Every structure is written in C-alpha cells, then in structure tokens.
Amino acid sequence: MIKKAPFFFLLYILFSSISAYGKNADADEAAFSYYIKALKKEAVSKGYERAWLDDMFNDITFRPTVVKADKNQPEKKITLDTYLATRVPDWKVAQAVTLLNENQTLLSKISREYGVQPRFIIALWGNESNFGKIQGNHDVLSALSSLAFEGRRETLFKKQFFAALKILSEGHITRSEFSGSWAGAMGQSQFMPTSFLTYAVDYDKDGKKDIWQSKADVFASIANYLKQEGWSDNVTWGRQVTLHQGYRGQDAGLDTFRPLSWWQAKGVRKYDGSALPDAPVKASLIKPDGLEGRIYLVYTNFHTLMKWNRSQYFGVSVGYLSDRIKKGH
C-alpha cells in the first residue's frame, strides 16, 4: 500500500520550491545589476557623459521573458506552404495593394533614387511589421542587455546594445519611446540597432531617422538596405520551377549560381513546363522542402534578401507577396 505524504510535508515542499525560485530570481536581479554597472562603465569609456547615461540606464530592468523567448524559439517543423499561408494571406495582399496605390508618389520617387521596385519595399514592410502595425513593445535597452547578460551570445547583443545607445545619443528617438521586439529589432522595418546605423535614412529631412513613425524614412531605409546589399531593379527575385529529364536538383543551393541556359540543359523548366527564358541571367536552384515541396530558381535579388534574413522561407514569402502585389490580388 502506498502511503500518502502528510499534508504539512507537501506544504513544506511547495513553499521551499517557491522560496528557491525567489532566491534564484533575486540572484539574477543582483547579478544583472552588477552587469549593468559594468556596461555603464564601458559606455563611459566610449565617451558618453555620465549624467546622460544615468538617464538612459535609469529604466533598464532585467527581462526574464526576453531570455525565455530567446531560449524557446519554436522548433516545430512547418512546410513552406503552411508558412506562406500564414505570411501571405489574401487580406495582407489586399492591404499591400491598397497601400502601394496610396503611397505611389512617394514610393516611385524612392524607387527611382535607390533602384528598388516599390512592390518589394511594400512586401518587406508587410512581412516585417504588418505595415507598421506590429513593432514590438519591449524596451530595447532592457531587452538587449538582458540577452547580453544571459551570456550565450553576449558579444552579439553587447554590440547591439552600444549601437542602440548611439541611436539615442544621435536623437533619432526618445528614451521613453525606444521600443522594439524581444530581440531588439526596431520600428516598421524591424532593423537591429547595427542595421539602423548602417542603413536607416532621414528621407523627410526632419533631422531624425524615424523608422517608427515616418513612412518616408521607413520606405527609404528599406530601399537603402537593399541597394547597399546589391539589389538590381533590372531583374525580379526568382520563379517557381519544375524538374524534368530525370534531373533531381543535385546542384541545389545558393552557392551554385549558373546561367539559365545551364539550368535549362539540366532539365529545369518553368512551373508550366515550358522552357526557361533565353536571357543572360544567372540563378540558383533552391528546394526549401526538398523534392516534395516547391522548387525555385532564384536570382541575385534573392541572395540580397538572404542578407536581410537568412531564412529561405522568409525570402520566398517576400518574393511571393511582391508577385501578388504586381498582379493586384
């Protein structure tokens, strides 16, 4: 016969567990406080004034939810079809087409200056922040310092933290408004702080690179990123294809970059089975879900999208949304 544990013993175990959790939390808070002091000391050594740093550091708090989010990123395997269904639903396409038309004058001007087609600017805007509606509400300095403190990628997040300080020192946004995703991505373009410093543009000439509120700055910053990373407005991003002649895509991968004629000879065809265009264009073959899933030939612009986000699913979703914007539905 199994004896039940006495009630008061169970209470003791429960409160001991709660007490241990509280002690661990207190220890984390104390250790984080010392870590922040070290960050502030390092910031002083970089030339920032102590009084200004006091204001910037005053509201920094340890965010265990941010660390938990970083450790528990979803591992569930989804297919590209499932991903596209959630990333590029019909309602988002309709919004994208409407917003393209509403902002046509501004987008056309930016497109001419940066050499980036408007539909790709809108597609990235829609994928990153749902056209500015979802920017994240985490305090950027608290999120980045918490992730640096956690330690697994301290060098990365410390670099982002000091880049964030520079953004504040340049006056692009106030400390109280400085929010973003749990990982520190900011604004309607979801730039990390280092990307902001490299690519953000004050297109409306108000003295601030405002990727949080200014559509002109958001669009130009997206276009500037693509332009600096090798975008060409002479070609699109890629096309869905099929394989023939017994070819099974052994040469798939972004590292294999060959002329369309080379892929034609291998047995790659347009999705409808017709011949590839007779054009002096190079492409890579990608199979995000293997032979059972969608297969694409992707061009230089897709390689640029991979610099924005290394996920092939993401790159295809941007290209797919841009294609549907072009079609108007």
N, C-alpha and C positions, 0 to 999 in steps of 0.2 A: 504494500500500500504506500502510495506517495504522500508524504506529509506536506501540507501547505505551509508556506513561510508565514510566520507571525505578522500581523498587520503592522505593528510598530517597526519591525525589521524592514518591511517594504518601504515604509515612510522614510526610514533612515537612508536606504539605498537611493531613493528618489531625491531627497534633499542633498545628499552627498554629491550626486551627479550634477544637480543644479549649481551647487557650490563650486564644484570643479570647473564647470563651464564658465561661471562668473569669474573665477580666478584666471582662467585662460584668456578671457576677454579683457580683463584688467591688465594682464601681462602684455597682450597685444597692443593695447592702448598706450601703455607706458613705453614699450619698445618703439612704437610708432612716433611717439612724442620726441624721443631721442633722435630718431631718424630724421624727423622734420627739422630739428635744430641743426643737424649736420647739413641738410640740404640748404638751409638758410645761410649757414656759414660759407658753403660753397658758392652760393649766389652772391654773397658779399665779395668774395674773392674774384668774381667775374665783373665787378664794378657797380653793382646795384647799390643804391643807398639804403641804409638800414631802416630809416623811417618809412620809406616806400615799401620795403619788404615786409615790415610789420603789418602794414595794411593788406598786402597781398596774402600773407600767410595766416592772418587772423582767423579766417573762416575755414581753413583746411582741417578736415577731420578724416579719421580712418573709416573707410567704407568696405566693410567685410563683404557686402553684397556684390561689389565690383570684383573682388578677388574670387568669390564663389562663381560668378558668371564666367570669369576667365578660365577657371579650372573645369567648369562643367559645360563647355560648349557642346552642342548636340553632336552625337556620333552616329545617330540613326542614318542609315544609307537611304537616300532618296534617288529617284531617277530624274533625268533631265526633263522628261515630260511632266513629272509632278512639280518640279522646280519652276518650269515655265508657266504652268497653270496658276501657280501662286504669285509669281513675279510679274506676269504679263496677262492679267485677266482682261476681259473685254472692257470693264469700266475704266481701267487705267489707260488703255489705248484711247478710249473716247476722251478722257481728260487730257491726254497728251496732245491729241489732235486739236482740241479746243485751245489749249494753252499755246501751242505753236502758232495758231492763227491770231490769237490775241496779242502775242508778242512778236509778230512777224517783222515789224520795222526794226526793233532793237536786235533781234536775232540775225537778221540779214546783214546789218551793219557789222556786228561782231564776226559773223561768218566771213565776210569779205576781208576783215583785218587779220583774222587768225587762220583762215583756210580750213575751217571745220564746218561741216554741214549742220544746219540748225537741228535736224531731226536727231542727231547724235547727242547734241547738248541737252535737248529735252529728254531723251532716253536715259542719259546718265542722271539727270536731275530727278526723274521719276523713280529710278531704281534706288538711288541713294537715300532720298528723304521723302518719297511720295510727294514730289513737287513742293518741298519745303514744309510739309505738314508734320513730319516726324524727324526731329533733330536731336532728340535726347534731352533729358533734364538732369543729368549728373553734373555736379560741379567739376570742371575739367581738372583743376589743380588737385582736388581731393582724389579724383579717380586715378590720375596718373601717378601721384605719389603713393597711393595705396598699392598699385600694381608694381611700382618700383620696389617698395618695401617688402612685398611678398617674396621677391628675390629670384624667381625663375628666369625672368627676362629684365633684370634690373637695369642693365646698360641701355637697352632699348627704351624703357619707359623713363629713365632719368633724362635721356636725350630729349624725349618728347616734353618732359616737364620743363626743362630750361628753355625749350623753344616756345612753350606756352607762356612762360614769364616774359620772353621777348615780345610776344604779341601784345601782351598787356602793357609793357613799357612803351610800345610804339603807339598806344592809344586807339587801337582798332575796335576795342570793345571794353566796356566797364567790367570791373571785377564781379559785380553782382549779377551781370548778365552772361558771364562766361560759362556756358553750359554746353554739354555735348553727350555723346554716347558713353556707355560704361567703359569703353576702351579709350576714350579721349578724342574720338572723331567729332568734328565740329561743323556746325552750320548746314546749309541746304546742300552743299557739295560733299559734306562729311569728310573734310580734309583732316588728316592728323596734323598736329602743330608744325612739324618739319615741312610737310607738303604745303601748308599755308604760307610759310616763309618763302618757299621756292616759287609757288605758282599763283598765289592769290593776287588779284588785280583790283585797284581802285578805279573802276571804269567810269563811275559817275563823278569822279574828281571832287569828292567831298572831304578828302584827307583821310579816309578810312577804307580799309579793305574789308568791307562788310558782307561776309558770306552768310550772315544770319538773317539779314532783312532786305538787302538791296539785290533785286533780281539782276540789275545790270552787272553788279560785281560778281554775282553767282555765275551767270552765263559766261562772262569773260574769263573768270577764273577756271571754269571747266575747259573752255576752249584753249586757254593758255597752257594748261597742263597737257592737253592732247597735242598741241602744236610743238611744245618743247620736247615731247617724248616721241616725235616722229610721225605724227598724223599727216595723211595726204587726203585732200578733197578730190583727187582725181580717180580714186577707187572707193569701193564700198568696204564692208568688213569681211564678207565671205558668202558662201551659199551652201545649202544642203545638197548632198550628192548621193549617188548610189554606186555600188561596185559591180563590175562585170568582168567577163573573160577569166573567171576563176580567181581574180585578184581579191585578196582578203585584207588589204590595208597593212601589210607588213611594215610599210615605211611611215606609218602614222606617227605624229609627234611634231611639236613646234620647231624642233631642231632641224627637221627635214624641210627645206624651203626650195621648191623646184618650179620651173615654168609650167603653165597649164598644159602645154603640149606634152610634157613629160608625164603628167598625171593622166592625160588622155591615152597615151600609149600603154599605160599600166592597166587601164580599164575603168578609170573613174569617169562617171557621166553626170550630167545634170540630174536633178531629182526625177524629172520626167523621162529619163533615159536617153535624152538627146546628147549630142556632142558638146563638149565644153567650148566656151568662146575661143576664137582664134585671136588671142590678144597677148601682147608681151607682158604678162603679169605672172608673178611668182606667188605660190601658195603653199600652205602646209595642210596636211590631212589630219583631222582630229576625230577621235572616236570616244567621246566622254563616257559613254555607257557600253563600250565595246561594239562588236558587230551586230548585236541585237538592238542597239539604240540608234539614235540619229547620228549621221556621219556628215562632216562638213569639210569643205576646202576653205581655209581662212587666209586672208591677205595681211599685208603689213599693218593695217589698222587694227586687226585683231591682236596682233603682237603688242601694239600700243595699249590696248585695253588690258592686256595681261600685266602691264606695269602698274595700272590703276588698281587692279585686283587680280591675284594670281589664280582665281577660280575660273576654269573653263566654263562652268555653268553660268557664272556671272557674265562673262564676256559674251556668251551666246545669247543670254537674256537681253543684254543691251542691244546687240545686233538685231535680234528678233523684234524687239519693241520698235527700233528705228525703222525696220522694214514695214511694220504695220502702220506706223505713223505716215510713212511715204504713201502707202496705199489708201490711207484715210479711214481705216477701220481695222 
